[in-house]
Amino acid sequence: MALDHLALTAFRNHRATRFDATAQFNLLIGENGAGKTNVLEALSLLSPGRGLRRAALAEMAGQHGDGSFAISAALGEAVQLGTGIRPDRPGRRIVQANGADIAAVQLGEWLSIGWLTPAMDRLFAEGAGARRRFVDRLVLALEPGHARQAARLDNALRERNRLLAEPAEPDPRWLEAIEGQLAEAGAAVAQARARLIERLSAALSALPDAPFARPHLAYQPGGPLEAAALAAALGEGRRRDRAAQRTLTGPHRDELAVTMAGKDQPAAECSTGEQKAMLIAITLAHAGLVEGARPSLLLLDEVAAHLDPLRRTALFDRLREGAAQVWLTGTELAPFEAIAGEAAVWRVSEGTVERL
């Protein structure tokens, strides 16, 4: 079991909400706008990053509070995790484990959290940046240290781009030093992404084509995967990059190419239903990779309502076989009849919850 209890204080429309006696399946039932997805967002903040909505911290604080919010969760009797903001520092996230302050990136050492939301239905049609963030989140669940390397990469890239955009010619020695940092962190990020895609592809190949469409994944790096080669490419591309005023080589240009197996059709050209099925297949395959590494959560927002009975049954069967604790939302209980008898079920209404 991952979480024994969860408490939300002044988080969005939840003034004081608590979940106890959780189960492998946890169902949140309620009307649209009741606060179901807010609960999933709170859970997603128990992992590094900005959560499933990627919202600003100040946006998450309840409207009728003092600008602060708090989220706490227990992993058995041994670990208590918490995160939130204080009213005097609304832009700074506080993260704690057993009462001691820790860096947000350390949350990945305690929990692996994955999610699937309606907004992700646009993943294959959006720009490459959305798919890179998706891949990085999947990597993070397996390799918590990936967050530090990604942060180092972003900082070095931001500094190099700043130097490239300056009117005066940058000091080549300073550029070389920045490029060395960028190449070291960039190679670590790119190699972690490549490992993830290789492992995920193997897991997907073992899944049947039905009832979920099986995707084929291809990692397309935006530069060399080795640090020395990447540093050399950055050095050679300075004149071109200075003209563009941005770095044109590196893992910030990576792409994840997805095609539907059997049809050999790019995911972006597949039907909405086929894209949803491929996303579910990726989510399930990744959940299998995470099992055993550390306690894991799987957050599925409104996923059952858009599946036919055959696919719903297959989804629940696979989730039941896994080790992840699953949190699902829906407007009614009917789509979850197959698991309702073994699930913890809560009715969510205007930011309050009632155990059913």
Disulfide bonds with the S-S distance in Angstrom:
none
